[in-house]
C-alpha cells in the first residue's frame, strides 16, 4: 500500500526533473522572408542579423523586424555586422559597401573581382575584404590603408585585435593592422576557411578536387598544434571559441574540442550545406532539413522545410536561424527562420508581424507520460499480487 501512496510524489518528481529538458527543445520565435537568395547571414554580439540578400543589404533586429533594406552594386555575396550595426557587404560585382541606419550608405569601394569574404571590427571603423583576384584589403573609416596579393583567390579574411588573417589558394597569411606580414604557412590544398578560437586558429584545408579535407589548428604564431584528416569534402566549419564543428560530404557532423579530441561524430542522411555550433550544441543544414545536435551527440530536434536548407547560424545571444528556400531563377526566395530554446507562449512572429499559433510535440514529455503509466501499472500489479 505504501508504494501506491508514494506513486503520486514519485511521478511529480519525475516530471519535474524532465521539465528543463522539455523546455530546451527549440521553438520558432520569428521568421522573415524576401525574394531572391540569401547568400550570407551574420550576427553581432547583441543578436542583430545582417544578410546579403539578393541585390540588397538587409538588417534585422533580434526579434526579426526589418530595420533597413538597401540596394547593393550587384549580387550581395558576403556579409559582416559590427556591434554598432554597420553592415559590411561584399558583392559579386567587385564592390565592398558599408551600410548603417537608416538605409544609409556609409562608404563603398570597387575592388578587382568578386568580394568573397569580409570582416569588420566591433566599432565598425576597420574592415577587411578578400576577393577572387587573390587580394586582401584593409580599410579604416572607408579609406583603403593597404592591399596585399596572397594568391589567385582569397577564400577567407578575418579581422581580429592583433591584425588580419587571410586564407587563399596558396595558404594562410597573418598581417599586422599596418600591413606588415607576421607569418605565412602553406598546405597541400587551399585554405577555404579561417576561424578564431580562444586558444588558436582553425584552418580548413581543401584540395582542388575536393576529395579530402583537413582541419588544422595553429597557434598564434602559426605553429602546428594538431590536424585531423577527413575522407571527403568538408563544406563548412564553425567555432564558438571552444569547440569546432565540421560537416560536408563525409556523411557525419563532427564536433572537436580545442585540443582536437573528438566529442562526437553524428551520422547525417545527406550531404551537409552548412553547420554552426554554440556551447556544445550544433545545428546543421542538409537537403530540406535541419537538425540540432546536443553536446552528447544525440539529435535533439529535427525539422523539414518547403525548400532547401542553405545556411544555419547561431547568434551570440543563444538563438539560431535556418535559411531555407529556392535559388531557382523563376522561383527565387529565402526564409530566415529563428529558433530559441527559451520557453515561449507558443506564438510565432512572421515577417509581417502576425502571430501564428504553433502546436508542438515533445518526445521527452510523451515518453515521460508513457513511463509513468507503465510504472503505475507495475505498482498496481505488484500490490494486487500481494
C-alpha distance (Angstrom), angle and dihedral (degrees) to the residues before:
residue distance angle dihedral
X1 . . .
X2 3.79 . .
X3 3.78 89.8 .
X4 3.79 90.3 56.6
X5 3.79 91.0 49.0
X6 3.79 91.8 49.7
X7 3.80 95.3 47.8
X8 3.85 98.5 84.4
X9 3.80 90.5 52.2
X10 3.80 91.6 47.2
X11 3.81 91.5 49.0
X12 3.81 92.7 48.9
X13 3.81 90.6 49.1
X14 3.79 91.6 49.0
X15 3.81 93.8 50.4
X16 3.80 90.5 45.3
X17 3.80 91.1 54.8
X18 3.79 89.5 49.3
X19 3.80 94.9 50.5
X20 3.84 98.4 83.4
X21 3.79 89.8 51.8
X22 3.78 91.2 49.9
X23 3.80 92.1 50.5
X24 3.80 89.9 51.2
X25 3.81 92.6 67.4
X26 3.82 108.1 108.6
X27 3.78 118.1 -105.9
X28 3.78 125.7 -167.8
X29 3.80 111.6 -108.5
X30 3.81 102.0 176.0
X31 3.78 145.2 -15.2
X32 3.79 134.2 -153.7
X33 3.80 127.6 -166.9
X34 3.79 136.9 -173.5
X35 3.77 139.0 162.7
X36 3.79 122.5 -85.8
X37 3.81 126.4 22.1
X38 3.77 131.3 -48.1
X39 3.81 104.5 -136.6
X40 3.80 98.8 177.0
X41 3.81 136.3 19.5
X42 3.82 122.0 -167.5
X43 3.81 136.9 174.3
X44 3.78 138.5 -155.1
X45 3.80 126.0 -145.1
X46 3.83 92.2 -92.4
X47 3.81 94.0 57.0
X48 3.81 99.0 -104.0
X49 3.80 114.3 146.3
X50 3.80 126.3 -135.1
X51 3.80 117.5 -165.0
X52 3.80 133.9 -169.3
X53 3.80 91.9 -147.5
X54 3.80 116.3 179.7
X55 3.81 106.8 -70.4
X56 3.80 93.7 -13.5
X57 3.78 143.4 77.0
X58 3.80 109.0 -134.7
X59 3.81 130.8 -171.0
X60 3.81 121.9 -162.7
X61 3.79 128.8 -169.4
X62 3.83 119.5 -124.0
X63 3.82 88.5 -95.1
X64 3.82 93.2 53.1
X65 3.82 100.1 -101.0
X66 3.82 117.5 145.0
X67 3.81 109.8 -114.2
X68 3.79 97.5 176.9
X69 3.78 142.2 -14.7
X70 3.80 117.4 -161.1
X71 3.82 130.0 178.3
X72 3.81 118.6 -111.8
X73 3.79 131.8 -151.7
X74 3.79 98.6 -101.6
X75 3.79 128.6 -26.8
X76 3.81 111.7 -18.9
X77 3.80 102.5 -123.0
X78 3.83 109.5 166.2
X79 3.80 134.4 23.8
X80 3.80 144.6 -171.1
X81 3.81 128.8 179.9
X82 3.81 127.4 -151.9
X83 3.80 125.6 -147.6
X84 3.82 86.7 -110.0
X85 3.84 88.5 59.1
X86 3.79 95.7 -108.8
X87 3.81 104.0 152.6
X88 3.80 113.8 -150.6
X89 3.81 115.8 -159.4
X90 3.79 130.7 -171.4
X91 3.79 115.0 -159.8
X92 3.76 136.1 -152.0
X93 3.81 84.6 -126.2
X94 3.85 92.4 68.7
X95 3.80 97.2 -100.9
X96 3.78 131.4 127.4
X97 3.81 111.8 -158.6
X98 3.81 134.6 -178.9
X99 3.81 121.2 -151.9
X100 3.79 133.7 -174.6
X101 3.81 138.8 174.2
X102 2.92 129.0 -31.6
X103 3.82 97.0 28.8
X104 3.80 89.6 -70.2
X105 3.79 124.7 157.4
X106 3.82 105.1 -140.6
X107 3.78 97.6 -176.8
X108 3.79 143.2 -31.2
X109 3.79 137.6 -163.1
X110 3.77 131.6 -170.1
X111 3.81 114.4 -130.7
X112 3.79 131.3 -171.0
X113 3.82 103.4 -92.3
X114 3.81 141.1 -5.9
X115 3.81 111.2 -36.8
X116 3.80 103.4 -121.8
X117 3.81 101.3 175.9
X118 3.82 136.7 20.4
X119 3.81 135.9 179.4
X120 3.81 133.1 -176.9
X121 3.81 137.2 -163.8
X122 3.84 119.4 -111.5
X123 3.82 91.5 -106.4
X124 3.81 92.3 49.0
X125 3.79 94.1 -124.4
X126 3.81 100.7 108.0
X127 3.80 125.0 49.7
X128 3.78 137.6 174.3
X129 3.79 130.6 -162.5
X130 3.78 136.4 -173.9
X131 3.79 123.5 -157.9
X132 3.79 140.7 -164.0
X133 3.81 91.8 -102.2
X134 3.82 91.9 68.6
X135 3.82 97.9 -103.3
X136 3.79 129.1 128.9
X137 3.82 118.8 -158.5
X138 3.80 135.2 -165.4
X139 3.80 122.8 -155.0
X140 3.78 130.4 -170.2
X141 3.83 115.4 -161.4
X142 3.79 88.4 -21.3
X143 3.80 96.1 -50.6
X144 3.80 119.7 117.0
X145 3.81 109.2 -118.4
X146 3.78 99.2 175.6
X147 3.80 145.7 -18.7
X148 3.81 129.6 -156.6
X149 3.78 132.6 -168.7
X150 3.81 110.2 -135.8
X151 3.80 102.1 165.0
X152 3.78 141.4 -50.8
X153 3.83 98.5 -57.8
X154 3.81 132.1 20.7
X155 3.79 109.9 -148.4
X156 3.79 100.7 176.0
X157 3.82 136.2 18.5
X158 3.81 122.0 -177.6
X159 3.79 129.2 -175.8
X160 3.80 117.9 -151.7
X161 3.80 137.4 165.9
X162 3.78 95.2 -85.1
X163 3.78 100.3 39.6
X164 3.80 143.4 -71.9
X165 3.80 133.5 -37.2
X166 3.80 118.1 -161.9
X167 3.80 130.6 -178.4
X168 3.80 122.2 -157.8
X169 3.78 141.6 158.6
X170 3.84 87.9 -79.8
X171 3.83 99.5 49.4
X172 3.79 141.5 -87.1
X173 3.80 124.1 -41.7
X174 3.80 129.0 -164.6
X175 3.82 119.3 -157.1
X176 3.77 135.3 -179.5
X177 3.79 115.8 -121.7
X178 3.82 88.5 -100.4
X179 3.81 90.8 58.0
X180 3.81 98.4 -102.3
X181 3.80 111.5 146.4
X182 3.81 110.3 -119.9
X183 3.80 99.1 -179.9
X184 3.78 143.8 -35.7
X185 3.78 134.4 -154.5
X186 3.80 131.4 -166.3
X187 3.80 130.6 -152.7
X188 3.81 139.3 -173.0
X189 3.79 90.0 -91.2
X190 3.78 142.5 23.8
X191 3.81 121.9 -68.5
X192 3.80 100.4 -117.5
X193 3.81 97.6 174.2
X194 3.81 138.7 17.2
X195 3.81 120.5 -165.8
X196 3.80 132.1 175.0
X197 3.79 124.0 -125.9
X198 3.78 125.8 -172.8
X199 3.79 87.5 -106.4
X200 3.76 109.5 26.8
X201 3.79 147.2 -10.6
X202 3.81 122.0 -80.1
X203 3.81 114.8 -144.9
X204 3.80 126.4 -170.8
X205 3.80 112.2 -152.0
X206 3.83 120.2 -166.0
X207 3.83 127.6 170.7
X208 3.78 122.4 -133.0
X209 3.83 94.2 -99.7
X210 3.85 90.6 49.1
X211 3.82 90.8 -137.2
X212 3.81 93.7 134.8
X213 3.78 140.6 8.5
X214 3.79 138.8 -153.8
X215 3.76 129.8 -153.4
X216 3.79 109.2 -152.6
X217 3.79 130.3 -173.1
X218 3.80 117.0 -153.7
X219 3.78 129.8 -172.6
X220 3.79 121.2 -120.9
X221 3.81 90.4 -89.7
X222 3.80 94.7 49.2
X223 3.82 99.3 -98.7
X224 3.80 118.4 145.4
X225 3.82 113.1 -105.5
X226 3.82 99.7 170.4
X227 3.80 142.1 -34.8
X228 3.78 136.5 -157.5
X229 3.80 125.7 -155.4
X230 3.82 124.0 -142.0
X231 3.80 127.1 -164.5
X232 3.78 98.0 -136.3
X233 3.78 141.8 26.5
X234 3.80 116.6 -52.9
X235 3.78 101.2 -153.7
X236 3.81 98.1 -178.3
X237 3.79 141.1 18.7
X238 3.80 129.4 -174.0
X239 3.78 135.9 -176.0
X240 3.79 136.5 -169.6
X241 3.80 90.8 -163.9
X242 3.80 94.5 -91.6
X243 3.82 105.8 46.9
X244 3.81 133.3 37.0
X245 3.80 122.7 -148.2
X246 3.80 122.3 -162.6
X247 3.81 131.4 -174.9
X248 3.78 140.5 159.0
X249 3.81 134.6 110.1
X250 3.80 95.1 -19.5
X251 3.81 93.5 95.3
X252 3.81 93.3 -119.9
X253 3.77 143.6 78.3
X254 3.80 107.2 -130.8
X255 3.79 125.8 -161.6
X256 3.81 120.6 -168.3
X257 3.78 130.1 -179.0
X258 3.80 121.6 -129.0
X259 3.81 90.3 -91.5
X260 3.81 91.0 58.8
X261 3.81 93.8 -107.6
X262 3.79 116.0 146.7
X263 3.81 111.4 -112.5
X264 3.81 94.3 178.0
X265 3.78 144.2 -32.9
X266 3.79 109.6 -150.5
X267 3.85 119.6 -168.3
X268 3.82 119.9 -119.0
X269 3.81 128.2 -152.4
X270 3.81 92.1 -135.4
X271 3.79 143.5 3.9
X272 3.79 115.1 -59.1
X273 3.81 122.7 -119.6
X274 3.80 98.2 -170.3
X275 3.80 142.5 -7.4
X276 3.81 136.4 -162.1
X277 3.80 132.2 -177.9
X278 3.81 135.0 -162.5
X279 3.82 129.0 172.1
X280 3.80 91.7 -14.8
X281 3.83 94.1 -50.6
X282 3.79 116.6 114.6
X283 3.80 129.6 -163.0
X284 3.79 119.0 -163.9
X285 3.82 133.1 -172.4
X286 3.80 121.1 -148.2
X287 3.79 132.0 157.1
X288 3.81 106.4 -30.8
X289 3.80 92.0 -30.5
X290 3.78 143.2 86.3
X291 3.80 130.1 -163.6
X292 3.79 134.7 -166.5
X293 3.79 112.9 -146.5
X294 3.79 120.8 -158.4
X295 3.84 123.1 -134.7
X296 3.82 90.2 -97.0
X297 3.83 91.9 57.4
X298 3.81 98.6 -105.5
X299 3.79 121.2 130.5
X300 3.79 105.6 -110.9
X301 3.81 98.1 177.0
X302 3.80 137.2 16.7
X303 3.80 130.2 -174.8
X304 3.81 134.8 177.6
X305 3.81 121.4 -152.7
X306 3.80 139.1 -158.7
X307 3.79 91.2 -110.9
X308 3.77 143.4 22.0
X309 3.81 115.6 -55.4
X310 3.81 101.9 -130.4
X311 3.80 106.9 166.0
X312 3.79 141.0 18.3
X313 3.79 130.9 -174.3
X314 3.78 142.9 171.6
X315 3.77 122.5 -133.1
X316 3.83 112.9 -138.3
X317 3.82 85.0 -122.2
X318 3.81 90.5 66.1
X319 3.81 109.1 -101.6
X320 3.80 122.2 108.6
X321 3.80 134.6 -148.7
X322 3.79 135.3 -147.1
X323 3.81 119.6 -155.1
X324 3.81 111.3 -154.2
X325 3.79 136.2 160.3
X326 3.79 140.4 89.1
X327 3.80 132.2 -53.2
X328 3.81 94.2 -167.1
X329 3.80 113.0 129.3
X330 3.81 94.9 -126.4
X331 3.81 94.1 41.6
X332 3.79 107.8 30.2
X333 3.81 118.6 159.1
X334 3.78 141.7 127.1
X335 3.78 133.6 -152.1
X336 3.80 121.5 -156.4
X337 3.82 107.0 -154.8
X338 3.81 118.1 -171.6
X339 3.79 125.1 -155.5
X340 3.78 132.8 -169.4
X341 3.79 133.4 -168.1
X342 3.82 90.8 -146.2
X343 3.83 118.7 101.1
X344 3.81 115.9 -96.1
X345 3.78 135.8 -177.4
X346 3.80 89.5 -104.0
X347 3.80 94.7 -101.4
X348 3.78 124.0 122.5
X349 3.82 126.6 -155.2
X350 3.79 114.3 -138.2
X351 3.81 126.2 -160.7
X352 3.82 90.8 -85.3
X353 3.79 92.8 52.7
X354 3.81 94.0 -110.6
X355 3.80 119.6 142.3
X356 3.75 118.3 -122.5
X357 3.79 121.6 -168.5
X358 3.78 110.4 -130.5
X359 3.80 117.2 -161.1
X360 3.77 111.5 -149.5
X361 3.77 139.5 -159.8
X362 3.77 123.5 -155.1
X363 3.80 115.9 -166.6
X364 3.80 90.8 -160.0
X365 3.79 92.2 60.1
X366 3.80 92.5 43.6
X367 3.79 90.8 48.4
X368 3.79 90.7 49.1
X369 3.79 92.3 52.2
X370 3.81 91.8 49.2
X371 3.79 90.7 47.3
X372 3.80 90.2 50.3
X373 3.80 91.7 50.8
X374 3.79 90.9 48.6
X375 3.79 91.5 48.7
X376 3.79 90.8 49.7
X377 3.80 90.0 52.2
X378 3.80 91.7 50.8
X379 3.79 92.1 50.1
X380 3.81 92.7 48.0
X381 3.81 91.1 48.6
X382 3.80 91.3 47.8
X383 3.82 91.7 49.7
X384 3.81 93.5 48.1
X385 3.78 91.0 48.2
X386 3.79 89.2 57.6
